[in-house]
Amino acid sequence: MRKSILVLVFVLTLSLTKLSFAELVAEQWCFQCPPGTTLTLFERDRYYCMVPGTNQSAGVPLWAKASWAKVVWDVQGGRCIDTYIRFGNEFCYRCPVGYAFTTALTDYRKGSGKSYTNTGRFACFGGAVYPESWKNEAWCNAYGCNFGQKNTVEECLALGELKGAMEVVYGVKVPRLRECWLQNSCQDKKPHECFDYYRR
């Protein structure tokens, strides 16, 4: 009887471990901070790039999701494909070039959207400035980077914090409804009835 109970506990523990790991894998992120700074957690859900040993901040990090693949098993054992890196017994991960891997974060811990202020109905008509890396994830031009449609402005603002954007433009009227644009600055900001313009 005691042996059966121990076996049952072991199976349950193993199942929970696999479930937790599966959830963990789904929430892994890669980050990028300027050289000489480290990723630091503040106020439970805010992350900054800090100069070690000081209170000096270099701003918020850039984020990107890690790519995942299953370990390939053969006669020589388990291995990762291409440039993926081994993580545990079953999985391999890969970060974009210039990004580092972290296991500490989940999507909404990195951004609540509360750091932005609505400045009115405006849009960027030219001269938008944004990181080059955003071009791999969004449609970018002189007006900013369009990250597609988001169901709510809160979702768009949270993405803005996630990406470290200084400005967020959200579509509030047809035909631009729910469009989510990000940039760090804009040289030609003008009134536009279809968008709300947010700044840090």
N, C-alpha and C positions, 0 to 999 in steps of 0.2 A: 504493500500500500504506500509506504513512504517513498519507495523507488518510483512508483507511478506519479506521485505528486511532484517529485523533483523533475521528472521528465516533462510533465505538463508545464511547470514553471519555466523550464529551459526553453520550451517551444514558444510559450507566450512572450518571453523576454526577447527571443530571436525575432519574432514577428514584429514586436514593437520597435526593435532596433532597425529592422529593414524599413518600416514605415517612417520612422523618424529620419532615416538617412535619405529616403526618397523625397520627403518634404524638404530636407536640407538642400538636396541637389537642385530642387526647383527654385531655390531662393539664393543661389550663389551669385555673387557679382564681382566684377573687376573694377578697379578704380585707378585714377591717375591724379597724382599730386605733383606740383612743381619740384624740381630737384632740391634736395636739402630740407624737405619738409616731410612730415609723417601724418598718416590718417589718425585723427583724434575725435573721440566721441564727447559731445557736450549735451547737457539737458536731456539725456536719455535717447533722443531721436534726431539730434543734429550732428552732422559730421563736418569737420573742417580740416584743411591742410595746415598744420602748425609747425613752426620752427622749434625743434627740440630744445627743451630747457628754458623756453621763453613763453610769453603770452601773445606772441606775434603770430597773426594768422595770414596765410597767403590766399585766403578765400576758400570756397567750397570745392570739393573734388569733382572731377568728371566721372561719370559712371557708364558702364556697359555690361550687358549680361554675358556671363561665361557660356561658352559652347560645351556641350557634353557628348560623350560617346561611350559605348560599352567597351570594356577590356576585351581584346581579342585573345582567345585561348588556342594554343597549338601544342605541339610536342615539346616545345622549348619553354612553355609556361605562358603566363599572361603578359600582353604588351599593349601599348597604346598606338593608335594609328597616327601618321603624319607628325605634327608638332604638338600633339596633345600630351599632357602630363598626368601621371598616375595619381589617383585620389582614392584611397581605400582599396578594397579588393576587387570591386566590380566596375568602377567608373574611371574615366579620364576627362580632363577639362582642358580648355584652351582660352586664353584671354587675347583681345586685340593687341596689336603691336603697341608697346609703350604703356600698357596697363598691367597692374599687379592684381593678384587674386586675394580675396578675403572671404572668410566664412562667417563674418559677424553680422551680416546685414540681411534685411528683407526689404521688399519694394517700398512699403509705406513708412518704414522707419526712416527712410532717407529723405522724405519730403512730405510736408503737410500742406504746403501752399500758403501758409499763414504769413509768410515773410513779404508778400507782395501787396501793393496798394493800387486800387483801380484809379487811373488818372483820367478816365473819360473815353468817349467814342473817338478813337484814333487808330491809325494803321501806319506802317512803315512803307513809304513810297520810293525808297532807294537808299543806298549806302549802309545796309545792315551789316553788322560785324558779328561773327560767330566762329566757333572752333572749326577747323578743317575736318575734324573727325565726324562732325554731324552729317557731313555729306554722305557718309556710308549708311545712315539710318533714316534720312529724311530727304525731301525734295527742297533743295536750297537755291536761292537766287538773291538778287539785290534787295528783295523785300524781307528776307529772313529765311528761316527753315521751317517748312510745313511738315509737322509730324503726324499728319492725318487728322481724322475726326475723333474727338473725345466726347463721350456722352454728357459730361458735366464740366463746368469751368474748374471745379475742384480737382478733377482728374488731370486737366491740362496744367494747372498751377503746380500740382505735385510733380508732374513730369518736368516742369521748369526747374524746380528745386533739385530734382534728381540729376538733371544735366548741368546744374550750376548757371542757368540762364539769368541774366540781369533783367530781361524784359520778356513778357509773355503777351501775346495778342490772341484773343479768343473770339471766334465768330458767334454772334448772337442773333443774326437775322439772315434769312434766305436772300441770296444764294450762297452765302459764306457760312451758314449755320454750322456750329461745332468744329470749325477748323481751328487747329492749335498750332500757332506759330511761335517760334522761340528765336531770340537773338540777344546779344549782349549790349548793343547800342544801335542807334539809327540816326543817320545824318538828315533824313528828310521825313519827319513825322508830321502827318496832316490829319485833319478830321475825316472820319469814315463812319457812316451810320451802321455798318454791319459788324463792327468789331469793338470790343472793350480792350483797352490798353493797360497793362499792369506793369509796374516797375518795383524793384526792391528799394 
